[in-house]
């Protein structure tokens, strides 16, 4: 991918042989960009509805799953604050960040540089900020790097940020912390002083004002030095506890700390560091919200040195809008006191090397595969940013409630997006859950059972449907919910916080739930799930069967947006809804046969045969399946997601729902029209295209590319052997995301101009379905 203004670390030309540790190699396929180089054609929200738009200033977050997260940017500053689970704050900090001092040598003066291209207004003139493109930012979640040549800072420098989000390791992946390693090489011919400064502020501080009741605790031990920030009682519930910054003590390193710094004291501390590379003398100033650590060393000519910092927080409680409170998952190991931030920081200082090795072992098979494109490797791992940054909730019991049993992995959920704040959105999770299934299968196993448990219940309270202004029951008994609730309400106890449309009548929720259950049975080898799920799945499919208005064996849409495309109406039977229905019938039949219910299985087989005849007769158009057969505006359109049910059937071994030659023809038509004819094949798959090559612009969503749908379609194509078409389709979505300023805030949708809707969205995790397709192809060829 293009890198504007980027530089790489140059070879040392000093006469002395370098000594000390080498910086670990930065994976060559990591996404990279010149530090702070703005995006010339970055998109903006494409709808009038208020949408979050933080600009292109995002990067790899720090934090674990369900811990809250902090978002550094590729400029080098810290700007995105998700420490209160389910909330979003974008506020570039004038305090938080790293500064490096490189002493005079070879006739050149000392140089002190804030390692950010965003210069605070009160930064002393003795400290430079980075110019855009001065250094390179590299990203491969859960790690990120900044690399600098000697000419940038006066020394060769590589910094690595690491969060221990590691596939298969649920304990470590829940830790609320990040580690920072800096490797510095003195490329001069004489010794010089090198210092690193980390400054921070209270998480809830604003405009240099401390929160009443908070306090700072400097600590210096034989292992580390740093400061613990204790939150005051007036802090929000989700921000009560402790926060810590720490640095590892080693021979030859001098550590100094400062605490309680207001704006004036912070400026003075930074000025002192610029003069000497140290905060000495250590001490505190009363009343301010900022704290700092400096580490200082003298490096001989050619000497290399590594310096490690950690940032950690112990904010043990999540509180949602209705007042219910939960313990975070990491508290099962680290306790519920809220005073363990220092211990967590020390844990990071001690274990970062092991975590790096575990991440490399997990990612290595993908990164080392020459058949996977480099852009794909970068996008595959970087889309996992959402696991930390997606309002992630992971509990260890309700506050005041019983302690969960030791074998309970805990309730886990991701928010659809901050603009549409609903947990475990079922129609979207259908696509995104491939990532959870691949990386943390025990969380998927728990999650699918949590969803099933919500289906029988009802909520008779009335809500106003936003699209129509009409009243509707919030949750009809046995209707599959749209979501398990929102952070502003009482999630996991009251479902269907969504109310743009009446989700009780949606046609895709029931079959998607059936197919996801079957997929999990197959992938997890979880036959017990069949017996648990079948009674519920039969009921939800019976409700769906009641919508067959004309008796042809297929559900009928009501001429409204009654499915995940909630501004794009469908009328009568549709390819999208019909293929999901065929897939669900096949999945139920497979579960019945596996469970020994052969009579029910035979009945389902007969129903599917009848429905398939209707599906082919009413929807096949010679080159594709029609959007719907209702004679409405979009009926003649080619839909990218038209065979979603067949995609899941392929992924779960159900076989062909329709003739394979028709599947292949439909995929080729989608590629020709929705991919190649839209944006020159460089933007992914637009949702709706007409046969004349024009975009279906009859609705907001028909004219959009959905990133997650595009990745699912690419996986479908690759699984069917259309490799070139699949890679081209996926490449377009990755290109718009990672070349047009949408990185680490991947949206649900964008248009031909790159303008987006709903950033930080769940569905793009569907890129992990491509891994599933590749693995199936490899197994078939073995």
N, C-alpha and C positions, 0 to 999 in steps of 0.2 A: 504494500500500500504506500502511497506517496507520503513522504515525510518532509514537511516544509521547514527549512531552517535548522534541521537536526544535525548534530555532530556526534561522533562516537569517540570513545576513549582512545587516544593515540598511544603508540608504543613509547616506552621510556627510552630516552636517549642519554641518560646519565651514565657516566663512566663506571660508577660503582654498581655491582650486581644488586638488584632489588632483594630485600629480605622481608620476611613476614608473610602473612596469608594473602593468597590471591582471592580476588572477588569471584564468586561463582559465576559461571558463564550465563549470560542472559539468553534465554531460548530464542533462537533466530526467528521463530514464527510469532513471537509476542507482537501485539499491536504496538505501534510506535508513532510518535509525533514530536516535533520540536516543542520544547517546553513553552507553554503559553502562547503558541502560534494560533491566532484566532481562525475560525472557519469562515471563508469568504461567502459561502452560499448556505449557511446554516438555516434550517427551516424554523417556522413559527407556527403556533396553533392555527389550524385551518377552519375552526368553527367559532361562533360567537360565544358559546358557552365558556365560562372561565376555565382555563386549562393552565396547569403549572408550566411555566417556561423559564427555566433557570439559565438559558443560553447553553453554549457548548461546554461550560465549565464543570466538568465532572471527571471522575477517575475511579480507580479501584477503591472500594470502601474498606475500612477496617472494622472488625467485629465478627462475632460468630453468629450462628443461627439462633434467632429468638432473643438476642441479647440487646437489641438496639445497635445502631451502627453510626459511624462517622465517615463522611465523604471528603477525602482529599481531592483536589482537582489536578488536572495535568499541568496547571500553572505552578503548583507547588504549595498552594495555600490549602486551608481546611475550610470548607464552605457548606457541606450538606450535613445536617444534624438530624439523625433519626433515633436519638437515644430514647425518646418516649415512643414506645412501640405503637405503630399505626399512625404516627404524625410525621409531618414533613416541615423542616425549616431549612431554607437556603439563606445563609448569612455568612459571607466571607469574613473570617476572623482577622482582625488587625493584629492579633497577638499570637495565635497558635502557629507554630512552624519552626523550621530549622534555619540556623545561620552558621556559616563557616568562616573561620579566620585562618589565613595562611600567612605566616610571617615573612619578613623581608629575606631575600636571598638573590644571589647572582646580580646584584646591583638593582634589583627591582623592589619597589616598596611593598610593605605589607598590604594585604587585600582582604577585606571582610565583605561577605556577600550573603544577603538573605536568599535562601534557596527557593525563591518564588518570583514569578514574573508579575505579581500583584504587589505593588509597593504601598504600605500603609502611609497615611498622610503624616504621621508623627515619627517615622523612621529617621534616626539621626543621619545627617549628611555624610558621616564617616562610613556608612554602610551602603553598599550598592544593592540594588535588586537586579534580578536576572532580566536581561533583554529577551523578548520573544525569540525563541529559537536558540538561545544560549544553553545548550544541553539538550538531551533527548529523554523523553518520557516513554517507558516501555510498560506494557500491561499484559499480564496473563493471570487472571484471577486464580487463586487468592493472593497473588504477588504482583508488585509493581516496582519499577526501578527508575532512578534518575542517573544518567551517566554524563560525565563532563570531561572534556579534554583539558590538558594543562593550561592552555591559553584562556580557558573560561574562568578558572578560579585560582590559578597559580599552582595547582597540583592536580594530578589525575584522581578523579573521585567517582565512585559508584555507590549509590545508596539503594538499599532494598527494603521494601515494605512487605510484611508478611502477616496474614491472618491464618490461623491453623484450621481452616475449613478443608477437611480431608475426607475424601469419599470413603464410606464404610466405618468411619470413626465418629460415633455419635457423641461420645464424651468430650473429645477434644474440639470437635466442630462447634460445640455450644459455648466455648469460652469467650468472655467479653474483653477482648484485648487485641493489640497489634504490636508487632516487633519491628524495629528499624535497625538495620545494620548498615554501617558506612565503612567502605574500604577506601583508604587514602594513601596515595603514593607520592612521596617527595621526589619530584623529578629534577630538583635543583642539584647543583654541585656542592652545596654546603648545607649544614643542618639548619632547620627552621622550626619555629613553634607553630603547631596546628591546634586549633580549638574548634569544637562543635558546641553550639548552643541550642537547646530546645526550650522554647517559651510556650506557655499554655495559659488558659484562663478557666475560671469556673464555668461549667457547661451552661448554666442559666444566666451568666453575666451579660449585661447589655451596656454598651457605651461606656465601658470602663468602670462600671458601678458594681460593687460586690453585693451578693445576696445577703440580707440580714440573717445573722445567726450562723453563717458558715465560718469555717476556720481552716487554716493551712498548717500542716505538720511536716516540717523538714525532717528528713531521716538520712543518716549516714551510718552505714554498717561496714563490716569487712567484706561484704559481698556487693553492695550497691549503694548508690546515693540517689536521693530524689525528694519529692514532695507529695504528700497526700492531701487532697482537697476534700474536706468534709462538708456535705451539703447542709444548708440551714433548714430549719423546720418549715419555712415558708416555700421551699422549693416544691414544684409539682410532685405528686406521689411517685411517678415514674422516674424522677431524677433525685430522689432521696437515697443517700448512701454515700459512697466514697469514690473518688477518682484519683488516679495516681500516675505520675510520670517518674520514670526511674532510668538509671544508667548503670551498666555493669562496671564494677571496680576491677582493675587489673594492674599489675606492676607497671610503673611508668606512666600511669594515667592519673591526673589530678582532677578531682570532682569538687565542684562548688555549687551551692543552691541558693536561691533567693525566693522569698514568698511575700505575700501581702502587698504586691506592687500595684500602685495606681499608675495612671498614665505617665506622670512625671517621673516616678521611680523606675518604671519600665524603660523609659527613654534613657535615663541615666545608666541603668544596668546594661542596656545595649551599647551605649557609648563606651562604657568601660571595657566591655568585651571586644569592641572594635580596636581598642588601644592595646590590649594585652592578650586577647584570646582566652580570657578567663573572667569569671564573675567574682573572683576574690577581691575583697574579703567577703566571705559568705555571711548571710544574715537575712533579716526580714524587715519589711517596712509595713506599718500598720494600715489596714483598711482596704487595700486594693484587691482586685480579683485575679491578678496575674501571678504566675510562678515561673521559675526558670531553673534549668540545670546547665552547667557547662562542664565539658571534659576537655582537658588540655594535655598535650603531649609534645615532646621534642623528637622530631624524626631526623635521623641521619640521612645523608645523601643516598638516594635509591631505596630507602626503607619504606616498607608498607606497613600499615596498621589498620586493624579493624576496631570499630567502636560500636557498641550496641546500646540502644535505648528500648524502652517499652512504654506503652500507654495502656492503661487498664482501668476498668470501672466495675464497681460492685453496686449495681442499682437493681435490687432483687425483685422488685414488684412491678407488674403491669396492671394499670387500672384503666378500664374502659368507661365509655360515656355514661352508662347506667349505674356505675359505681362498683361493679363487681371487680374484685382484685385477684390476681393470680401470681404465684411464684414462678420465676423463670427457670428453665430447665437446668442451667448450670448450678443452681442452688442445691440440687440433690447431692452434689459432691462438695461444694464450697460453702454450704450453710446459708442461713437466712438473715444473718446479722447486718449485712450491708457494710461491714467494716473490713472486707478482705481485699480491697483494691491493691494494696501494697503487696500482699501475698501473691495475687494474680500477676502483678507486674514482675515479681521475682521469678515466678513460674515461667513467664515468657522469656526472661533473660536466660534461664537455665535450659530451656527446651527448644529454642528456635532452630538450632541445628538439626535436631531430630525431626521437627516438623517439616523443615525444608526437604530433608531426605524422603519423608513420607509423601510429600506432594510430588516430588520428582518421580518417585516410583509409581504413583497413581497415574500421572499424566504422561509418563515416558512412552508407553506403547502407542499412544495417539501421536505424540510429537515426533516420534522416530519413524512413523509410517510414511514412506515416500508417496504412497498412492492417495493420501489425503491432502488436499490443497492447503497451502499455508494460511490463506485467508480464513479457511474453514476451521483450522485448528485454533486460531486466535479467537474467532467468534464463538466457537463451541465452549471454550472455558470462560471467556469474558462475559457471556450471557449469564453465567452463574453468579455474577454480582448480585442478582436479584434475590438469591437465597439469604444474603445478609441484609440487603437494602430494601427488600420488598415488604416492609411492615411486618416482618416475620414474627409470628407468635409460636412459642414452644413452651409448654407449661410443665410444672412439677407439682400440681395441686393448687386448689383454691385457698386463698388466705382465709384462715379460720376453719378450713375443712380438714378432712382426714389426710394423712400422708399417703400418697399413692403406693401401691405395692412395688417392690424392687424390680419386678419384671415388666412394669408398665413404662413403655418408652415415652409416654406423654403425648398429649394432643398437640398436633403441629398444623400450622396453617399459614398460607401466604395471602396477602391482600391482592385483589385484582389489579389495582393501581391506586395511587393517592387521589386521582381525580374521580375514580369510581371505587370508593373504599368498601369493598365487600370481601370477606374472607371465604376461601375455598369456593370460588365461583365455579359451579359444576360444569357449565358449558365451556368454560375456558380451561379448566383443569384437565379436561379430556385431552387437550393438546400438551399442556405444560407438564403434566405429571410424569411424562417419560423421563424427565431429569431426576425427579425424586425416586422413581422406581429404580433407576440405574445406580444412583449414588447412595441412597439411604433407604433400602427396601423395607426396613422395619417401620419407617415413618409412613410409607405408602400403605403398608398393611394396616396400620392403625387408622390412617386417614380414611380409607375406603369404608371401614367399619363405622367410623364416626358419621360419615355421610348417610350410610344406610340407616343408622339409628334415628336420624331426623325425619325420615320419610313418613312414618305412620302418623305423627302428631299434626295437629292443626293449630292455627291461631286465628280466631274469628274476628279479631280487631280489623276495622276498616282503614284502608289507606287510600290516598288519592293518587291515581295513576297520572304521572307527569305528562305523558304524551297526549292524553285525552281529557284530563280533568275529571274523569269518572271515578267513582268509588269502587273498591274491590276488596275482597277478603285477603288478608295478608298471607295466609298459608292454608290451603285446602288439605284436609287429611288425605294421606296417601299420594298427594302430588309431590313430585320430586322438587325440592327447593332449588332456587337459583343459587343461593349462597347460605352459609351458616351464620350470617350476621355481619355487622359492621362495627369497627372500633368506636364509633360515636354512640353505639347502642349497647346491646348485651349479647355479643356473639357467643355461639355455642349453646345459648339458651333460647334465643329468639332468632329464627332464621328469616330469610327474605328481607334484608334491609334494602335491597334494590326495589325500586318501584317506578322505573321509567315506563315499563309495560307490565301488563298482568302476567306474571310468570306461571301462574297456575294453569294456563292454557298453552304453554309452549310445547312444541312438538318434538324438540330434540333432547330435552333433559332426560326423559325416561330411557330412550335407547342408548344415550351416551353413558348413563349409569350402568346399564346392563353390560355394555361392551367393556367399560373400564373394569368392572368386577371380573369379567371373564379374562381379560388381559392379565390382571393381577393373579388370578388362579393359576394361569399358565406360567407366568414368569416367576412367581414365588413358589410354585409347587404347593399351593395352599388349598388343598381340597376341602379343608374344614370350612373355608369361606363359602363354598357352594351351599352347604346345608344352612348356614346362617343367612345367606342372601336370597335364596330361591323364593321363599314366601313373599318377601317384599318385592322382588323383581316381577313376579307374576302379577301382583296387584297393580304396580305402576304401568305395566304393559296393557293390562285390561282397561285401565283408564284411557290410555292412548288409543286402543282399539275402538273406543266409543266415538272417536272423531272421524271415523270412516263414514262420511255422509252419503256416499253413493254405492256402498257395498262392494267395491272392487277389491277389497283386501288391503288397501293402503290408507294410512292416515291422510286427512285432508286439512290443508291450511285454510285459515278463515279470511284470507285477503288482507291480513294485517301482519306486522312483523312479529310473528309468534315463535321466535327462535333466536339464536345468538346474534344474528344479523338484525338488530332490533330497531333499525329504521328502514329496512328493506322488505317490503311485504311479499308474502307468498300466497298463492291462491290454488286450491285443489292439491293434488299430489305434486311433490317436488322431487327433483333428483337428490338434493341434499337430504331432506327429511326421509325420502323413500329409501335411500341407500342405508341410512342409519337404521331404519326400521328393519330392513332385510338382514342387516348385520346383527341386530339385537335378537331377532328370531333365531338366527343360526347359533348365536351364543347361548341363548336359553336352551335350545335343543342339545347343544354339546354338554352343557352343565347337567341337564336331565339325564343324558345317557351316562355321563360319568358318575352320576349319583344313583343310577339304577332305576330311574323313573321312565321306563321305556314307553309306556302308553302316552304320557305327556310329550315325550320326545317325538313320537310318531305324529301326534297331532300338530306339533309345531312344524315338523317337516312338511306336512300337507298344507298348512297355512302359508308357509314360505313359498312353496311351489306356486300356489295361487297368486300370492302377492307379486312374485317375480314376473309372472305372465303379464299382470297389469302394469308393472313398472316398465317392462320392455315395450308393451303396446302403446302406452300413453306418453312415454318420455324419450324414447330413442329417436334421434333425428338423423341418423345416417352417419354422423361423424362425432356425435357427443350426445349426452343426455340433457334435456331441456331444463331450464331453471325451474319451471313448473308447467302444468298443463291446464292453467286456469284462464288463459286468454287475457292476461293482465299485461301491464306495461313491460315487465321484464321477462315475460314467458319465453320469448325467443332468445334470451341471452345465454351465453356460455359462462357458467359459474366455475371459478377455480376450485371450489370446495365441493363440487357436485357428487363426488364418489367418496365422501368421508367414511361411510360405512365399509366400503370395500378396502380402504386403507387399513382400518382397524382389523378387518377380517384377515388381510395379508399378515399383519403384525402378530396375529394370535393363532394362526394355523387353521382358520375356518374354511379356507379355500375360496373358490370363485363364487361370488354371489350372482354375478352376471357373466356372460360369455367373455373369456379372456381377450378375444380379438376386439371386442367392443371397449373393454377397459383400455387397451393399448391405443385404440383409435381416439378415444376421448382424451387421454393424456396427451397425445400428440396435438390434438386440436387446442387444448388448453395451452400447451407450450407455444404453439404458433400464434394464437390470438392474445391470450392473457399475459404472456411473458414477452415474446419477441416483438409483437406489434404494439406493446406498451413500453414507452421509454427505451426503445431500441434494445430491448432485452437486458437492460442494465439496472432494473429497479425491482425485480421480483415479479410476482403474479398479481395483477389487478383483479379484484373480486369478480367484476362482471364486464364482459365484452360482447358486442353484437357481431353477428356473422359478417357484417360489412366492414369490420375492423375498427369501429368506433367504440369508445368506452360507453358502457351503460351508465349514464349520469342521472338516472331517474331517482336516485336517492343519494344521501350522503355517503353511505357505505358501499354502494355498488361501484363507485368511482375510486375507491381506496385500495391500496395494497395493505393487507394485514400481514405483519411480519411473521406471526406464529402460524397462520394459515399457509403462507409461502413455504416455511420450513417443513410443515407437515406434507404439503404437496410434493416438495423435493424428495422427502423420504419415501413417499408413495412411488414416485418415478424411479428412484434408485432401486427400491425393492423389486420393481417390475423389470429391471434391466435397462431402463432408459437413463443410463448414467450421464451422458453428456447433457441431456435435457434437465436432469435433476440438479446437477452441479450448477448449470447456468441459472436455473431458477433460484437456488439458494444464494448464489453469488450476488445476485441483484439486491436481495434484502440485506446481506452483510455489507455490501458496498455503500448503500444509502446510510446505514447505521454508522459505519466506522469511517466514512470519508466525508460525510455531510453534517457532522456536528451533533449526532444523536447518540454518541457512545455513552455507555453507562447510564442511559436514561431511555433505553429502547422503547419506542412507542408501540401502541396497538396498531396504529395506522398512519399512512402518509399518502399524499397525492402525487401527481406527476411532477409537481414543483418541489417536492421534498417537505412541504408543510405538513404538520403532523397533528394527531389527536391522541390524547391520553399517553403521556410519557411515563416511564418507569412501569412497564406493563408486564403482566404475568405470562401471556401466551407465547412470547418469543422463546421461552424455555423449550418449546417444541423442537428446537434445533437438535435436541438429544434424541429425537425420533430418527434422525439420520444415522446416528450411531447404531440404533437398533436395526435399521435396514441393512447397514453395512455388515453387521454381525450375522444377520440371517443369510445374506448372500455368501459370506465366507463359509458358513456352515453347510449351505447347499452345494458349494463347490468342493467341499472336503471329501 
